[in-house]
């Protein structure tokens, strides 16, 4: 009975909308997105300091549910949702421009399996973008203008969880790709693949196991300027609404060995006094002497959850100075 009650509470918390509506309003595809800087208490975890926080909101039906984030163009992020939407988001710390909402491939199709984007990565040299889709267990490559160029459903991903597939997708500096499944093989361990080149080219991957943390699941990953990966881990705690503790860990792709566990180290825990939400998207920018880790939350299209954007700063200037001194 306890398990049934917990499952019902989880379903209620994640379900968008309400049970009763007196009338269904017409869809709104025109309202703008507003960005409001929110007051924050000082917060630090590990080397990460909370620099800024914003809340994004809009009645536009294309808005909400963000599950992936990349620092795609100069001073512009690209965010994607599990409902087939895109948001072109100017960096709010450098621009006052409004975000622009767009639709993902096949948005008109009702079948969630064709639009459930859970991960994004890109080539900073060419501007090409790759997206990982759950349910379909698919990877799609897009041109810089976001026209589809190729797609693949790797055999190695066909048995991944329908609602817990390629949550993390990272293009490494040398052109290899890492994909991590959200579903756990065992508590804290997740199946992962290393592609020697673009997965949509037919490249055959090497299987390995990513070490997350018990009680958490990977929800996104990004590449650090030093070539290592930072992975966003998300858990949940019972309550109404649910509480989503968040952790960031670092793993070194150079240590990947076939069928072996790739270890990770904890970078930071994003919990109180940080603004807490259901963070699912992660991007990294090089600020010159420091790195910024950006988190965006998935509001599950629920009125009681928020779309937050956090900027966390990691001052690496001291580490770089010490490395230079040793050399």
C-alpha positions as CSV (number, residue, x, y, z in Angstrom):
1,X,0.0,0.0,0.0
2,X,2.8,2.4,0.8
3,X,4.4,1.8,-2.6
4,X,1.0,2.4,-4.3
5,X,0.5,5.7,-2.4
6,X,4.0,6.9,-3.3
7,X,3.5,6.0,-7.0
8,X,0.2,7.9,-7.0
9,X,1.8,10.9,-5.4
10,X,4.7,10.9,-7.9
11,X,2.2,10.6,-10.8
12,X,0.2,13.5,-9.5
13,X,3.3,15.7,-9.1
14,X,4.6,15.1,-12.6
15,X,1.3,15.2,-14.4
16,X,0.8,18.5,-16.2
17,X,-2.5,20.3,-16.1
18,X,-5.5,19.9,-13.8
19,X,-8.2,17.4,-13.3
20,X,-11.2,19.7,-14.0
21,X,-11.4,22.4,-16.6
22,X,-14.6,24.4,-17.2
23,X,-13.5,25.1,-20.7
24,X,-10.4,24.5,-22.8
25,X,-8.8,27.8,-23.9
26,X,-7.4,28.1,-27.4
27,X,-3.7,27.4,-27.8
28,X,-1.4,30.3,-27.3
29,X,1.7,30.3,-29.6
30,X,2.3,34.1,-29.6
31,X,3.0,35.2,-26.1
32,X,6.6,36.2,-25.3
33,X,8.9,34.7,-22.7
34,X,9.8,36.9,-19.8
35,X,13.0,36.7,-17.8
36,X,13.1,38.0,-14.3
37,X,16.3,38.0,-12.2
38,X,15.5,36.7,-8.7
39,X,17.0,37.6,-5.4
40,X,19.4,34.9,-4.2
41,X,21.1,34.1,-0.9
42,X,24.8,33.5,-1.1
43,X,25.5,29.9,-1.9
44,X,28.6,27.8,-2.5
45,X,29.2,24.1,-2.9
46,X,32.7,22.8,-3.6
47,X,34.3,25.2,-6.0
48,X,31.0,26.5,-7.4
49,X,29.6,29.8,-6.4
50,X,26.0,30.9,-7.3
51,X,26.5,34.0,-9.4
52,X,23.0,34.7,-10.7
53,X,19.5,33.2,-11.0
54,X,16.6,33.9,-13.3
55,X,13.0,32.7,-13.6
56,X,11.5,32.3,-17.1
57,X,7.8,32.3,-17.6
58,X,5.2,32.5,-20.4
59,X,1.7,31.4,-21.1
60,X,2.9,30.4,-24.6
61,X,2.1,26.7,-25.2
62,X,5.5,26.2,-26.8
63,X,7.1,27.1,-23.4
64,X,8.2,24.8,-20.6
65,X,9.5,21.3,-19.9
66,X,13.2,22.0,-20.7
67,X,15.4,18.9,-20.6
68,X,18.5,19.9,-22.5
69,X,20.7,22.9,-22.8
70,X,23.8,23.9,-24.9
71,X,25.8,27.1,-25.2
72,X,25.3,26.9,-28.9
73,X,26.2,30.3,-30.4
74,X,28.0,33.4,-29.1
75,X,26.0,34.6,-26.1
76,X,23.0,32.3,-27.0
77,X,21.8,29.1,-25.5
78,X,19.6,26.5,-27.2
79,X,17.2,24.6,-24.9
80,X,15.0,21.7,-25.9
81,X,12.0,20.0,-24.3
82,X,10.6,16.5,-24.1
83,X,7.5,17.8,-25.9
84,X,9.1,18.9,-29.1
85,X,9.9,22.6,-28.5
86,X,13.0,24.7,-28.7
87,X,14.0,27.9,-27.1
88,X,16.7,30.3,-28.4
89,X,17.8,31.9,-25.2
90,X,20.1,35.0,-25.2
91,X,22.5,35.0,-22.2
92,X,20.6,37.0,-19.7
93,X,23.8,38.3,-18.1
94,X,24.8,39.9,-21.4
95,X,21.6,40.6,-23.2
96,X,18.1,41.9,-22.6
97,X,16.8,40.4,-25.8
98,X,13.7,38.2,-25.5
99,X,14.0,34.4,-26.1
100,X,12.6,33.0,-29.3
101,X,10.5,29.9,-29.2
102,X,10.6,27.3,-32.0
103,X,9.4,23.8,-32.8
104,X,11.4,20.7,-33.1
105,X,11.2,18.2,-36.0
106,X,7.8,16.5,-36.2
107,X,6.3,18.7,-33.5
108,X,2.9,18.4,-35.2
109,X,2.9,14.7,-34.5
110,X,1.2,13.7,-31.3
111,X,3.5,10.7,-30.8
112,X,5.8,11.6,-28.0
113,X,8.4,9.1,-29.2
114,X,9.2,11.4,-32.2
115,X,9.8,14.6,-30.2
116,X,11.1,13.6,-26.7
117,X,14.4,15.4,-26.8
118,X,16.4,14.7,-23.6
119,X,19.9,15.7,-24.6
120,X,21.8,18.0,-27.0
121,X,25.4,18.5,-28.0
122,X,27.1,20.4,-30.7
123,X,30.3,21.0,-32.7
124,X,31.5,24.6,-31.9
125,X,33.5,24.7,-35.1
126,X,30.7,23.8,-37.6
127,X,27.6,24.7,-35.5
128,X,26.1,21.2,-36.1
129,X,23.8,19.9,-33.4
130,X,23.0,16.4,-32.2
131,X,19.9,15.5,-30.3
132,X,19.2,12.4,-28.2
133,X,15.5,11.2,-28.2
134,X,14.0,8.9,-25.6
135,X,11.4,6.3,-26.5
136,X,12.7,6.2,-30.1
137,X,16.3,5.7,-28.6
138,X,17.4,7.8,-31.5
139,X,20.2,10.3,-32.3
140,X,19.6,13.0,-34.9
141,X,22.2,15.3,-36.5
142,X,21.2,18.8,-37.6
143,X,22.8,21.4,-39.8
144,X,23.7,24.8,-38.2
145,X,20.2,26.0,-39.3
146,X,18.6,23.1,-37.5
147,X,17.6,21.2,-40.6
148,X,17.8,17.5,-40.1
149,X,20.7,15.9,-41.9
150,X,20.9,12.3,-40.5
151,X,19.5,10.0,-37.9
152,X,20.3,6.6,-36.4
153,X,18.8,4.2,-33.9
154,X,21.9,2.3,-32.6
155,X,21.3,-1.4,-31.9
156,X,23.2,-0.9,-28.7
157,X,20.5,1.5,-27.5
158,X,17.4,-0.5,-28.6
159,X,16.8,-2.1,-25.2
160,X,17.3,1.1,-23.2
161,X,14.4,2.3,-21.0
162,X,11.6,3.9,-22.9
163,X,11.3,6.9,-20.6
164,X,15.0,6.7,-19.4
165,X,17.1,6.5,-22.5
166,X,19.8,8.8,-23.9
167,X,19.6,11.5,-21.2
168,X,23.2,12.6,-21.7
169,X,25.0,13.2,-25.0
170,X,28.4,14.8,-25.2
171,X,30.6,15.5,-28.2
172,X,34.3,15.3,-27.1
173,X,37.0,17.6,-28.5
174,X,38.4,14.8,-30.6
175,X,35.1,14.1,-32.3
176,X,34.1,11.1,-30.3
177,X,30.6,11.0,-28.6
178,X,29.5,9.8,-25.2
179,X,25.9,8.7,-24.5
180,X,24.7,7.8,-21.0
181,X,21.4,6.0,-20.3
182,X,19.3,7.4,-17.4
183,X,18.0,4.0,-16.3
184,X,20.4,2.3,-13.8
185,X,21.9,-1.1,-14.3
186,X,22.4,-1.1,-10.5
187,X,22.1,1.7,-8.0
188,X,24.4,4.4,-9.2
189,X,25.7,2.6,-12.3
190,X,24.5,3.3,-15.8
191,X,25.1,1.8,-19.2
192,X,27.0,4.2,-21.6
193,X,28.4,4.2,-25.1
194,X,31.5,5.8,-26.6
195,X,31.2,6.4,-30.3
196,X,34.5,6.8,-32.2
197,X,32.9,9.5,-34.4
198,X,29.5,10.9,-35.4
199,X,26.9,8.2,-34.3
200,X,24.8,9.1,-37.4
201,X,27.6,8.0,-39.7
202,X,27.2,4.4,-38.7
203,X,30.1,4.3,-36.2
204,X,30.1,1.4,-33.9
205,X,30.3,2.3,-30.2
206,X,32.2,0.8,-27.3
207,X,30.1,-0.1,-24.3
208,X,31.2,1.0,-20.8
209,X,29.5,1.8,-17.4
210,X,29.2,5.3,-16.0
211,X,29.5,5.6,-12.2
212,X,26.8,8.0,-10.9
213,X,25.6,8.0,-7.4
214,X,23.0,5.9,-5.5
215,X,19.7,7.6,-5.4
216,X,20.5,9.9,-8.4
217,X,20.2,9.5,-12.2
218,X,22.0,11.4,-14.9
219,X,19.9,14.1,-16.6
220,X,22.4,15.9,-18.7
221,X,26.1,16.3,-19.3
222,X,28.5,18.8,-20.9
223,X,32.1,19.2,-21.8
224,X,34.5,21.2,-19.7
225,X,37.2,23.3,-21.3
226,X,39.8,20.9,-20.0
227,X,38.3,18.0,-21.9
228,X,36.6,16.3,-19.0
229,X,32.8,15.8,-18.7
230,X,30.6,17.3,-16.0
231,X,27.4,15.2,-15.5
232,X,24.2,16.5,-13.9
233,X,22.7,14.0,-11.5
234,X,19.1,14.4,-10.2
235,X,17.3,12.7,-7.4
236,X,14.0,13.2,-5.8
237,X,12.5,13.3,-2.3
238,X,8.9,12.7,-1.3
239,X,6.8,15.8,-0.7
240,X,4.3,18.0,-2.4
241,X,5.6,19.2,-4.7
242,X,8.5,16.8,-5.0
243,X,11.9,17.9,-4.0
244,X,14.8,17.3,-6.5
245,X,18.2,17.2,-4.9
246,X,20.9,17.8,-7.5
247,X,24.6,16.8,-7.8
248,X,27.3,17.6,-10.3
249,X,30.1,15.0,-10.9
250,X,33.2,15.0,-13.1
251,X,34.4,12.1,-15.2
252,X,37.4,11.8,-17.5
253,X,36.7,10.3,-21.0
254,X,40.4,9.4,-21.3
255,X,39.8,6.8,-18.7
256,X,37.0,4.9,-20.6
257,X,37.7,1.2,-20.9
258,X,35.5,-1.3,-22.7
259,X,33.0,-2.9,-20.3
260,X,34.6,-1.3,-17.3
261,X,33.2,1.3,-14.9
262,X,34.2,4.9,-15.6
263,X,34.6,6.5,-12.1
264,X,33.4,10.0,-11.3
265,X,34.2,12.5,-8.5
266,X,31.7,14.8,-6.9
267,X,32.1,18.5,-7.9
268,X,29.1,20.1,-6.0
269,X,25.7,19.5,-4.5
270,X,23.0,21.9,-5.6
271,X,20.6,21.9,-2.7
272,X,19.5,24.5,-0.1
273,X,20.5,27.4,0.0
274,X,20.6,27.1,-3.8
275,X,17.3,27.7,-5.5
276,X,16.0,24.1,-5.9
277,X,14.0,22.8,-8.8
278,X,13.9,19.9,-11.3
279,X,17.2,20.7,-13.1
280,X,17.6,18.7,-16.3
281,X,19.7,20.8,-18.6
282,X,23.4,21.7,-18.3
283,X,25.7,23.9,-20.3
284,X,29.3,25.2,-19.8
285,X,30.9,28.5,-20.9
286,X,34.5,29.6,-20.6
287,X,34.6,33.0,-19.0
288,X,38.3,33.5,-19.1
289,X,39.9,32.6,-15.8
290,X,36.7,31.0,-14.7
291,X,34.1,28.5,-16.0
292,X,30.3,29.0,-15.8
293,X,28.0,26.0,-15.4
294,X,24.4,26.8,-16.4
295,X,21.5,24.8,-15.2
296,X,17.9,25.0,-16.5
297,X,15.0,23.3,-14.8
298,X,12.1,21.3,-16.3
299,X,8.8,22.5,-14.9
300,X,6.9,19.4,-16.2
301,X,4.3,21.9,-17.5
302,X,3.0,22.1,-14.0
303,X,1.8,25.3,-12.4
304,X,3.5,24.7,-9.1
305,X,7.0,24.2,-10.7
306,X,9.3,26.8,-12.1
307,X,11.6,27.2,-15.1
308,X,14.8,28.5,-13.4
309,X,18.2,29.3,-15.0
310,X,21.2,29.3,-12.7
311,X,24.7,30.5,-13.4
312,X,27.3,28.8,-11.2
313,X,30.9,30.1,-11.4
314,X,34.0,28.0,-10.9
315,X,37.2,30.1,-10.5
316,X,39.9,28.0,-12.1
317,X,42.5,30.7,-12.4
318,X,44.4,29.4,-9.3
319,X,44.4,25.9,-10.7
320,X,45.7,27.1,-14.0
321,X,48.4,29.1,-12.4
322,X,49.6,26.1,-10.3
323,X,49.6,23.9,-13.4
324,X,51.8,26.5,-15.3
325,X,54.1,26.7,-12.3
326,X,54.6,23.0,-12.3
327,X,55.4,22.9,-16.0
